[in-house]
Amino acid sequence: MTTIKTAISIDQPLFEQMGDLAHELNTSRSRIFSLAAAEFVQRHKNLKLLEAINAAYDDFPDEKELSLNSMMRSRHLKMVKDQW
């Protein structure tokens, strides 16, 4: 995978925390920032997926649809009752 060098501006306390974490994990600050960015992007994708799933399930049947479904089930049962 190709890597690209970039410059970012962050608050010094966060920079120091990232440096401490990199030292603790025995890796570079660059790797920590890369992992953090990848996790952030994945979390955003997951949130978008969750929103799409919620939107798909948000269309609950109303009372009229529930009544119609009940009536259709009853009629279907009468139609197939003696066939099985």
TAJO-V403962 format. One record per pair of residues at least 24 apart in sequence whose ideal C-beta (glycine too) atoms are under 10 Angstrom apart, sorted by the first residue. I is the first residue (numbers start at 1). J is the second residue. If there is no record, write none. Layout:
BEGIN
i=<I | I>
j=<J | J>
END
This chain:
BEGIN
i=<3 | 3 | 5 | 6 | 6 | 6 | 8 | 8>
j=<30 | 34 | 30 | 30 | 33 | 37 | 33 | 37>
END
